[in-house]
Amino acid sequence: MDVTALFKFSSGLYVVSADDGGRPGACLVNTGLQVTSAPLQVSVTVNKENFTCGVIRRAGHFALAVVDESADMLFVGRFGFRSSATEDKFDGIGSAVAVTGDRYPAEHVASFVACNVVQTVDVGTHLTFVGEVADAGNLSDVAPMTYAYYHGTLKGKTPPKASSYVEGIS
Ligand SMILES: Cc1cc2nc3c(=O)[nH]c(=O)nc-3n(C[C@H](O)[C@H](O)[C@H](O)COP(=O)(O)O)c2cc1C
């Protein structure tokens, strides 16, 4: 089996974030998806070891922001290679709070949705949260960043906690 076949799946990059009243969590994912339009639902798949996963599970809601092509590796590193367990990832950048109470980045993002979790599916290493959209908005006209752009133009790597990680190939 050639697992690199899955590298040809298309996806975008997103910041998923949640606030359960304690320490907020936010991390970069490539697993944001629209699931249905009536009701309007999206899903996001988060590694159980990411701090943000526990925050979403406890909060029962999350915000999902679509990263745009203005984002640089500093922005990616902030959300994708560091942990909310030890730092406030929103410190020093523009952000806003959704109707669900979840803070999301307001810079380098094209749009956002705010969701209430209606289903949680345990897929082993990760949890898939299905959320019903409570609010949505556009923030920039810059093109959304695809995973292909991240790899090809930013020369970004895939960390072990990403759903698409394959050992030995980054
Ligand atoms: C390009 C990229 C894609 C990623 N995709 C995912 C993903 O789909 N799911 C996931 O759980 N983590 C993914 N990650 C890893 C998390 O963003 C990373 O583990 C983060 O530091 C977790 O932060 P937290 O501990 O504050 O939750 C990805 C990281 C990068 C750089």
The ligand as an ORCA input file, in Angstrom:
! r2SCAN-3c Opt
* xyz 0 1
  C       0.054     21.945      9.054
  C      -0.456     21.381     10.344
  C      -1.610     20.621     10.357
  C      -2.103     20.087     11.549
  N      -3.253     19.358     11.540
  C      -3.762     18.865     12.696
  C      -5.006     18.173     12.712
  O      -5.692     18.030     11.700
  N      -5.452     17.715     13.907
  C      -4.744     17.889     15.068
  O      -5.200     17.463     16.119
  N      -3.559     18.551     15.082
  C      -3.058     19.037     13.923
  N      -1.871     19.716     13.927
  C      -1.055     19.757     15.166
  C      -1.512     20.787     16.195
  O      -1.755     22.048     15.611
  C      -0.380     20.918     17.243
  O      -0.199     19.654     17.882
  C      -0.616     22.013     18.275
  O       0.621     22.371     18.866
  C      -1.586     21.630     19.363
  O      -1.784     22.746     20.203
  P      -2.562     22.660     21.611
  O      -1.779     21.701     22.489
  O      -2.553     24.054     22.094
  O      -3.930     22.129     21.331
  C      -1.395     20.296     12.760
  C      -0.251     21.119     12.752
  C       0.229     21.658     11.549
  C       1.473     22.508     11.573
*
